[in-house]
């Protein structure tokens, strides 16, 4: 019985001074992975992918002169990893990107001139990881991104020009981690957020223009970490906040003021919330003024307040339900 040995051929190219790939390199058909990191003068890739059809991984980190990729990129149908981070002059991705049916990881982080992703990104059915961190010129995401049924991790932090997310974001039912930290112009999250049934991590820290969280937030039953620290434009927390899992860790550092609306249909909300926090009196004494200590102590003893002072809502709801940071 013969044993088949599979050998992976990896090529790391030291190409400082090259403005294009030599034919002797571009015609290496048997290569599985190519790393062209720090090829700072590389501009032309027109001839690069005609023969390298067996590529599984392709890395272009810190290729400072690279402005675009050729449409022939779509010929790499076996490609699983495409890394383009810190390509400072990259302005666009080819439409043929959608032909990469095996692609699982796409990293375009810190490509500061990249203004958008092609609509064809929605055709990447096997994509599980997408990193657009630091794409400071990215103004929007294509609606087609919500077709990525296998996507588990999405990084959009420090996308300074991003103002909104697609309304159909909730179709990303496999998504586990969503990072939106320091999206300075993001004003709201879509109502479909609550449909992200697998979401465990939501980071909107330092989104200084974020004014509201959707009422559907409470539907995130798998959530383990929520970061809303530094969201100083946030005026109120949704009533559904109380429906988040009791084990969720919430970071609220730096919040100047935040309030919760009162739902008159719930007459005894505190009887279900207040008992869940251990060491409640010690917590109150350490974190609040004497007046708030007195009022919250009364609330804890009575287990029912129909109309507590508005400024105490955040403490009453969050402080006893969740482990959080202030």
N, C-alpha and C positions, 0 to 999 in steps of 0.2 A: 504494500500500500504506500503510495507516494504522499508526502506531506508538502502542502503548498506554503511557501514562505512569502509573506507580504512585506515588502520593504517600502518605507516612506522616504521619499527623496525631498529634502529640505534645502533650499538655496538662500543663503544670506548674501546680499550683494553690497560690497563696499564701493559705492558709485559716486563719490564726491567728484564734481567736475563734469559728470554726464548730464547733458540736457535731453537725451533720449536713450532708450535702451538699444544697445548694439544688436544687430541681427543674430549674432552668435549666442546671445542670451535669450532673446525673444523666441528663438526657434527650438528651445529645449522642451520637447514635447512630453518627456517622462517626469517632469517635476511635479510634486504634489503640493509644495508650499513655497512661497516666495516672500522674502522679507526685504523690502526696499526702504526701510526706515532711515531717516536722516539723509536721504538723497536730495540735498537741498537745492540742487540746480536742475532737477528732473522736471521737464516740461511736457515733452511729447511722448505719448503712449500709443500712437496710432497703430504701430506694428506689434504691440505687446501680447495680445491674447489670441492671435490667429492659430498658434500651434499649442499653446499651454491649456488645452481643453481638459486636462486631468487635474487641474488645480483644485485643492480643497481649502487652502488658506492663502490669503493675499493681504499683505501688510504694507501700508504706505505712511506710517507715522512720521510727522515732522518733515514732510516733503514740501518745503516752503514755497517753491515756485510752481507747484502743480495747480492749475486752474480748473481742469475738468478731466473727466475720464471718457474714453471713446465709447461709442455705441457697441463696439465689438465686445465690451464687457459681458453682454448678455449671452455670449457663447460659452461662458464658464458655468455650465449647468450643474456641475458637481460641487461648486464652491459652497462651503459651509461657513466660512469666516471672512469678513471684509472689514479691515480696520484702516480708517483714514484720519485718525485723531491728530489734531494740531497741524493740519494742512492749512496754513494761514490764508492762502489765496484761493482755495477751492470755492467756486461760486455755484456749482450745480452738479447734480448727479444725472447720469444718462437715463433716458426713458427705458432703455433695455434692462435696467436694474430689475424690473419685474419678472424677467425671464430666469432669474437665479432661483430656481424652484427648490434647491437644497439649502439655501442660505438660512442659517440659524442665528448668526450674530452679525449685527451691523453697528459699527462704531464710527460716528462722524463728530465726536466731541471736540469742542474748541476749534471748529472750523468757522472762524468769525465772519467770513463773507458769505456763507451759505444762507440763502434767503428762503429756500423752501425745499421740501422733499418732493420728488415726482409722484404723480397720482398712481403710477404703476407700483409703488411700494406696497399697496394693498394686495398685490398678487403674490407676495412672499409668504406662502401658506405655512412654511416651516419655521418662520422667524420667531425666536423666543426672547431675544435680547436686542434692544434698540437704545443706543446712547447718543443723545443730541445735546448733552451738557455743554454749556458755554458757547452755543451757537447764537451769538449776540445779535445777529441780523435776521434770525428766523422769526418771521412775523405770524405764521400760522402753520397748522398741520393739515394735510389733505384729509378730506372726509374718508377717503379710502383706507386710511390707517386703521379705522375701526373694523376692517375686515380681517385683521390679523388674529385669527382665532386661537393661535398657539402662543401669542406674546405673553411673557411672564414678567418681564422687567422693562420699564420705560423711564429713562432719565431725560428730564427736560430742565434741570436746575440751571440757574443763571442764564436762561434765555430771555434777555432783558427786553426784547421787543414783542414777545408773545403776549397777546392780550386776551385770548380765549382758547378754549379747547372745543373740539367737535361735539355737537349736541348728542351724537350717537356713541359717545365714548363708552357707554355701558355695554356695548356689544363685545368689549374685550373681556369676556368672561373668564379667561385663564389668567388675567393679569394679577400678579401678587404684589408687585412693588411699583409705586408711582412717586417719582421725585420731581417736585416743582419748586424747590427752595430757590429763593432770590429771583423769581420771575416778577420783576418790579412793576410790570404793567398789567399783570393778570388781575382782573377785577372780580371774577366769579368762576365757580365751577359748575359744570352742567348738571341738571337735575338727574340725568341718567347715571350719575356717579354711584348711586345706590344699587345699581344692577351689577356692579363689579363683585360678584359673589365670592371670588377667591382672594380679594385684596387683603393683605396683612399689614402693609406699610403705606402710609400716606404722609408725605412731607410737603407742606406748603409754608414752611418757616420763612420769615422775612419777605413774604409776598406783601409788600407794604401798601399796595393798592387794593388788596382783596377785601371786599366789603361784606360778603356774606358767604356762608356755607349752605349747601342745599339741604332742604328738609329731609331728603332721602339718605343723608349721612347715617342715620340710625339703622339703616338696612344692612350695613357692612358688618355682618355677624362674625366674620373671620378676622376682623381688624385687631392687630396686636400693638401697633405703634401709630400715633397721630401727633404730628408736630405742627402747631399753629403759633409757635413763638415768634414774636416780633411782627405779627400781623396787626399793626396798630390802627388800620382803617376798619378793622372788623368791629361792627357795631353790636352785633348780638349773635349768640349761638342758637342753633335751631332747637326746637323742643325735643326733637328726636335724639339729641345728645344723650339723654338719659337711657336710651335704648341700646347704646353701644355695649359690647361685652364688658363685664365687670373687670376683666383682666387686662384691658387695654391700657397702655402707658401713654399718657398725654403730656406733651411739653407745651407750656403756655408762657415761657419766659419772656419778659419784656412787654407783655400786654398792658397797655395803659388803662383801658377801660373796656369792659364787655358786659353785656347783659343778656338775659334770657327772657323770652316772652312767656307770659302766663297763659295756660290753657284752662279756661273755666270749666271745661268738661271733665277735668281731672280734679277731684275734690280732696284726695288724700295722697297726693304724689309723694310727699315726704315720708309717709309711713313705709313706703317701699324703697326709698333711697337711703335715708339716714342710717339705718342699722348696719350698713355694709362696711363702714370704715372702722377699723380698730383704733383704739386710742384717740377717740374723737375729741375729748376735752383737752388733752395735751396738745393736739394739733391746733386747736383753736387758739389756745393761749400763746402758742409760738408764732402764729401767722397773722393775727388780727388785732385790731385795737380793742380796748376794753368794752366799748359799746357793741361791737360786732360779736365779741365773745359772749356777751350776755344774751344777745338776740339769738345767736345760733345755738347756744346752750338750751335756751327755751325751746327752740325748734326741735332739738334732739330729744328733749324730755317729753314734749307733747306729741311728737311724731306727726304733727299736722299743723300747717299754717296755710290759711286760704290765700292771704295776700301779703307775702313777705316784702320788705323793702326791695325795690328793683336792684340796688347796687349789691345785694347779697345773693342774687340768683346764681351767679357763677360759682360762688363758694358753696352754696347749698347743693347745687346739682353736681358739680364736678368734684368738689373736695371730698365727698363721702362715697362717691361711686367709683372713682378711678384713682389709681396711683398717678400723680402728675407733678410736674415741676412748675414753680412760679418764680 
